[in-house]
Amino acid sequence: MSFSQDVKEELARHMSPARHCQLAELAAMMHFCGQYGRDREGRYTIGFQTENEVVSRKGFTLLKKTYNINTSVGVGEGQMQDLLSGIGDINAPVNPILIKNSCCQRAFLRGAFLSVGSISNPAKGYHLEFVCADSRKAEQLQNVLHDFDIDGKIVMRKKYHVVYLKEGESIVELLNVCEAHIALMEFENLRIVKEVRNSVNRRVNCEAANITKTVNAAAKQIEDIEYIREHGGFEHLPAHLRDMAEIRLEYPDATLKELGEYLDPPVGKSGVNHRLRKLSEFAEKLRI
């Protein structure tokens, strides 16, 4: 089962105790994936355009709780009129009155995610999105996110308006707002593992780069010193540089600190580096 499905199952199990919040969630589901009409006998029908049984079951549960509508036994004329009067035109954005309270906005976001939301596996990447068929609905969704200081962006994808989040912190905040606390904990755990792994990889890559740099520098130093020796330049070197050259040839794999400890008297890393740089400069003059 995908992480996105886990989130939807948790949200589907969450039922607000207040009717106004249940109505806000139902309105979101009806406006984002709901549909209604009449069958061949002229009876009203209500449904949800989703392949997810969990989502449709939550929608029908909300219909039962808010308007006592049981679609399995048919929808009466009066029930249908009450529903449409409450949630408004499902082709338009949700009536702002239904989501004026913070608790109702949370319910609205739950309904929206159940209807048109998805989230990637946080072990692979951070991406959460709502795919809306209408620009006005996408903008309303974006505005509700902004009310919780969540910066949702909108982008066109074919004929759809996609509201998306790419930052891990924003996704965590949305899961918290929707009260998907189990999914939030799993997301955070996976995010921690991912960030630790990335940190270790960066450190390993950095150390590998430093080792490569050190090995290349040592190889160049030895090459310069051997050039000086082969071209009779050792006798022209000051004693401290000649000692440095001999120590470097004797210990080709030693670090600067170790080279300094082999000298008599010992010299620090900066002193060793200075002497090796002087040897390289001397070799360059011989090459000219």
Beta strands, then each sheet from edge to edge (+ up, - down):
strand 1: 34-38
strand 2: 44-48
strand 3: 117-119
strand 4: 128-132
strand 5: 153-157
strand 6: 160-165
sheet 1: 1+ 2-
sheet 2: 3+ 4- 6+ 5-
end
